[in-house]
Amino acid sequence: MRSADFFETHPVFTGAEFAAARAPAGVSPYTTRNLLARHVASGRLVRIRRGLYATVPRGVEPAEAPVDPYLLATKLSEDAAVAYHAALQFHGKAYSVWNRFHYRTARSARPLSFRGMAFVPVQVPTSLRDLPEWGPGVLDKRHAGGIVRVTTLERTLVDVMDRPDLAGGWEEIWRSLEMVEFFDLDAVVDYALRLGRAITVARMGFFLEQHRETLMVDERHLERLREHVPKQPRYLDASREPGRLLHAWNLVVPERILERHWAEVA
């Protein structure tokens, strides 16, 4: 494949992908590196970091060339998947717009800053590492001329309950999730239980119970979760904010969340 043809179909790519595309033509790794360096120097490519590039559209200055953050996040690790608040944002369900993008990976990776955006790796939990692709609920979605790997809304729902610190806190989570009209609740419960964290199961059960009518939650979904709640009462999160004990979930929930106080001033 000619370099120009490759660039037309790869808005963000790794050096390894470029080398693989050029391999049938017998191009050596040394020549491949030189080609990439020449295209960066000519303004046809932007070098994001070592081994990672973005294509510059014709007629656009490299400094002004748009680089899609979701495509970029997907290329930061071979197993990367856009997750948490970034996944909500990709699906159009985030209440607030962030320039911070978390992605799931089982590999060692460092955070990246690029043009005012932060890309932060989050390690896949050990409970999922024996599963293909680190568990269910990851999609390949066509986007901005490329492919984004992103968690489904179902997996994202559980993930933000598991790590609310990666989704902006409870008000942001509630406001964002209430923009979603439908979840496959069997998939939600299956993933929550597979994750294997009692506090996450309790948070998940509380959320579904509070939104029972709007999300059409069956009792069977709640019953499956109730079997795995914490043995002792737990606070909703590490802040240990006082609240009301919900015995069904062994969860202490602040009144502001129980009553959705933010809705009063919306």
C-alpha positions as CSV (number, residue, x, y, z in Angstrom):
1,M,0.0,0.0,0.0
2,R,1.3,3.5,-0.9
3,S,1.8,5.8,2.0
4,A,-0.7,8.3,0.7
5,D,-3.4,5.6,0.5
6,F,-2.6,4.5,4.0
7,F,-2.9,8.0,5.4
8,E,-6.3,8.5,3.7
9,T,-7.8,5.6,5.7
10,H,-5.8,6.0,9.0
11,P,-6.4,9.3,10.7
12,V,-4.5,8.1,13.8
13,F,-2.1,5.1,13.6
14,T,0.9,3.4,15.1
15,G,4.3,3.0,13.5
16,A,3.7,-0.8,13.7
17,E,0.5,-0.5,11.7
18,F,2.2,1.5,9.0
19,A,5.1,-1.0,8.9
20,A,2.7,-3.9,8.5
21,A,0.9,-2.2,5.6
22,R,4.2,-1.5,3.9
23,A,5.7,-5.0,4.6
24,P,4.3,-6.7,1.4
25,A,6.2,-4.2,-0.7
26,G,9.5,-5.3,0.9
27,V,10.1,-2.1,2.8
28,S,12.6,-2.5,5.6
29,P,12.0,-1.2,9.1
30,Y,14.8,1.3,8.6
31,T,13.2,2.7,5.5
32,T,9.8,2.7,7.2
33,R,11.1,4.9,10.0
34,N,12.7,7.2,7.5
35,L,9.5,7.5,5.6
36,L,7.6,8.5,8.7
37,A,10.2,11.0,9.7
38,R,10.1,12.6,6.2
39,H,6.3,12.8,6.3
40,V,6.4,14.5,9.8
41,A,9.0,16.9,8.5
42,S,6.9,17.7,5.4
43,G,3.8,18.4,7.5
44,R,1.8,15.4,6.3
45,L,1.9,13.8,9.7
46,V,1.8,14.9,13.3
47,R,4.0,12.9,15.7
48,I,1.9,12.5,18.9
49,R,4.6,10.5,20.7
50,R,7.1,7.9,19.8
51,G,5.5,5.4,17.5
52,L,2.1,7.2,17.3
53,Y,1.0,9.5,14.5
54,A,-2.0,11.5,13.2
55,T,-2.6,12.3,9.6
56,V,-2.8,16.0,8.6
57,P,-5.5,16.8,6.0
58,R,-4.3,18.4,2.9
59,G,-4.3,22.2,3.0
60,V,-4.2,22.2,6.9
61,E,-1.3,23.3,9.0
62,P,0.0,20.5,11.3
63,A,-0.5,22.6,14.4
64,E,-4.1,23.1,13.4
65,A,-4.9,19.6,12.3
66,P,-7.7,18.1,14.3
67,V,-6.9,14.9,16.2
68,D,-9.9,12.9,17.4
69,P,-9.4,12.1,21.1
70,Y,-11.3,8.8,21.0
71,L,-9.2,7.5,18.1
72,L,-6.1,8.6,19.9
73,A,-7.1,6.9,23.1
74,T,-7.8,3.6,21.2
75,K,-4.2,3.6,19.8
76,L,-2.4,4.2,23.2
77,S,-2.3,0.5,23.9
78,E,-2.9,-2.6,21.8
79,D,-5.8,-3.5,24.1
80,A,-7.0,0.0,24.9
81,A,-10.8,0.7,25.2
82,V,-12.3,4.1,25.9
83,A,-14.0,3.9,29.3
84,Y,-15.6,5.6,32.3
85,H,-16.6,9.3,31.7
86,A,-14.9,9.3,28.3
87,A,-17.2,6.4,27.2
88,L,-20.3,8.2,28.3
89,Q,-19.0,11.2,26.4
90,F,-18.4,9.2,23.3
91,H,-21.9,7.8,23.4
92,G,-23.3,11.3,23.8
93,K,-24.5,10.7,27.4
94,A,-22.2,12.8,29.5
95,Y,-23.7,15.7,31.4
96,S,-20.4,17.6,31.3
97,V,-17.7,17.7,28.6
98,W,-14.2,16.8,29.7
99,N,-10.8,17.0,28.1
100,R,-9.7,14.1,30.2
101,F,-10.0,10.7,28.6
102,H,-9.6,7.4,30.6
103,Y,-9.0,4.1,28.8
104,R,-8.9,0.6,30.0
105,T,-5.8,-1.5,29.5
106,A,-4.0,-4.5,31.0
107,R,-0.7,-3.3,29.8
108,S,1.7,-0.9,31.5
109,A,1.1,2.6,30.2
110,R,1.8,6.2,31.1
111,P,-0.6,9.1,31.0
112,L,-0.3,11.3,27.9
113,S,-0.9,15.1,27.5
114,F,-1.6,16.3,24.0
115,R,-3.0,19.7,23.0
116,G,-4.7,20.3,26.3
117,M,-6.1,16.8,26.5
118,A,-5.2,14.2,29.1
119,F,-5.2,10.5,28.4
120,V,-5.1,8.3,31.5
121,P,-4.7,4.5,31.5
122,V,-6.7,2.5,34.0
123,Q,-5.6,-1.1,34.7
124,V,-8.2,-3.8,34.0
125,P,-9.2,-5.5,37.3
126,T,-7.6,-8.8,38.0
127,S,-11.1,-10.4,38.1
128,L,-11.4,-9.8,34.4
129,R,-8.0,-10.8,33.1
130,D,-8.8,-14.4,32.4
131,L,-11.6,-13.4,30.1
132,P,-11.3,-12.7,26.3
133,E,-10.8,-9.0,25.7
134,W,-10.9,-8.5,29.5
135,G,-14.7,-9.2,29.7
136,P,-17.8,-8.5,27.7
137,G,-19.1,-5.1,26.7
138,V,-16.4,-3.6,24.3
139,L,-17.4,-2.3,20.9
140,D,-15.5,-1.4,17.8
141,K,-17.3,1.7,16.4
142,R,-16.6,3.5,13.2
143,H,-15.9,7.1,14.1
144,A,-14.1,10.1,12.5
145,G,-12.6,8.0,9.7
146,G,-11.3,5.3,12.0
147,I,-12.3,2.7,14.6
148,V,-12.8,3.4,18.2
149,R,-12.8,0.7,20.9
150,V,-15.2,1.7,23.6
151,T,-17.1,0.1,26.4
152,T,-20.8,-0.3,25.9
153,L,-23.3,1.7,27.9
154,E,-24.0,-1.3,30.0
155,R,-20.4,-1.9,30.9
156,T,-19.9,1.8,31.4
157,L,-22.8,2.0,33.9
158,V,-21.1,-0.6,36.1
159,D,-17.6,0.8,35.6
160,V,-18.6,4.3,36.8
161,M,-20.4,2.7,39.8
162,D,-17.2,0.9,40.5
163,R,-14.9,3.9,40.1
164,P,-17.0,7.1,40.6
165,D,-13.7,9.1,40.9
166,L,-13.2,8.5,37.2
167,A,-16.6,9.8,36.2
168,G,-16.8,13.1,38.1
169,G,-18.6,12.1,41.3
170,W,-22.2,11.1,42.0
171,E,-24.1,14.1,40.6
172,E,-22.2,13.9,37.3
173,I,-22.8,10.2,37.2
174,W,-26.6,10.5,38.0
175,R,-27.1,13.3,35.6
176,S,-25.2,11.5,32.8
177,L,-26.8,8.0,33.3
178,E,-30.3,9.6,33.5
179,M,-29.8,10.6,29.8
180,V,-29.8,6.9,28.8
181,E,-33.2,5.6,28.0
182,F,-32.4,1.9,27.9
183,F,-29.9,-0.6,29.3
184,D,-29.7,-4.3,28.7
185,L,-30.1,-5.1,32.4
186,D,-29.2,-8.7,32.1
187,A,-25.8,-7.6,30.7
188,V,-25.5,-5.0,33.5
189,V,-26.1,-7.5,36.2
190,D,-23.9,-10.2,34.7
191,Y,-21.0,-7.8,34.4
192,A,-21.5,-6.3,37.9
193,L,-21.4,-9.8,39.4
194,R,-18.4,-10.8,37.3
195,L,-16.5,-7.8,38.5
196,G,-16.8,-9.4,42.0
197,R,-16.9,-6.2,44.2
198,A,-19.6,-6.2,46.8
199,I,-19.6,-2.4,47.2
200,T,-20.1,-2.0,43.4
201,V,-23.0,-4.5,43.4
202,A,-24.6,-2.5,46.2
203,R,-24.2,0.8,44.4
204,M,-25.5,-0.8,41.2
205,G,-28.6,-2.2,43.1
206,F,-29.3,1.1,44.7
207,F,-29.2,3.0,41.3
208,L,-31.4,0.4,39.6
209,E,-33.9,0.5,42.4
210,Q,-34.1,4.3,42.4
211,H,-34.7,4.2,38.6
212,R,-36.9,1.1,38.6
213,E,-39.8,2.6,36.6
214,T,-37.8,4.6,34.1
215,L,-35.4,1.7,33.3
216,M,-38.1,-1.0,33.6
217,V,-36.1,-2.9,36.2
218,D,-37.5,-6.4,37.1
219,E,-37.4,-7.8,40.6
220,R,-35.2,-10.6,39.3
221,H,-32.5,-8.1,38.5
222,L,-32.5,-6.7,42.0
223,E,-32.7,-10.2,43.6
224,R,-29.5,-11.3,41.8
225,L,-27.7,-8.3,43.1
226,R,-29.0,-8.5,46.7
227,E,-27.4,-11.9,47.0
228,H,-23.9,-10.3,46.7
229,V,-24.1,-7.1,48.8
230,P,-21.6,-6.4,51.5
231,K,-21.9,-8.4,54.7
232,Q,-21.6,-5.2,56.8
233,P,-22.9,-1.7,56.1
234,R,-20.6,0.4,53.8
235,Y,-20.6,4.0,53.0
236,L,-21.3,4.9,49.4
237,D,-17.7,6.0,48.8
238,A,-14.4,6.7,50.5
239,S,-15.5,10.1,51.7
240,R,-17.7,8.4,54.3
241,E,-20.4,11.1,54.0
242,P,-23.2,10.5,56.5
243,G,-26.6,9.4,55.2
244,R,-29.3,6.9,55.5
245,L,-28.7,3.2,55.7
246,L,-30.5,1.2,53.0
247,H,-30.7,-2.2,54.6
248,A,-31.5,-4.0,51.3
249,W,-28.1,-3.0,50.0
250,N,-26.1,-2.5,53.3
251,L,-25.3,0.9,51.9
252,V,-25.1,4.3,53.6
253,V,-26.3,6.9,51.1
254,P,-26.2,10.7,51.6
255,E,-29.6,12.4,51.6
256,R,-28.5,14.7,48.7
257,I,-28.2,11.6,46.5
258,L,-31.3,9.9,47.8
259,E,-33.3,13.0,47.1
260,R,-31.3,14.2,44.1
261,H,-31.0,17.6,45.5
262,W,-29.2,18.9,42.4
263,A,-32.5,18.5,40.5
264,E,-34.1,21.2,42.7
265,V,-31.8,23.9,41.3
266,A,-31.5,22.6,37.7
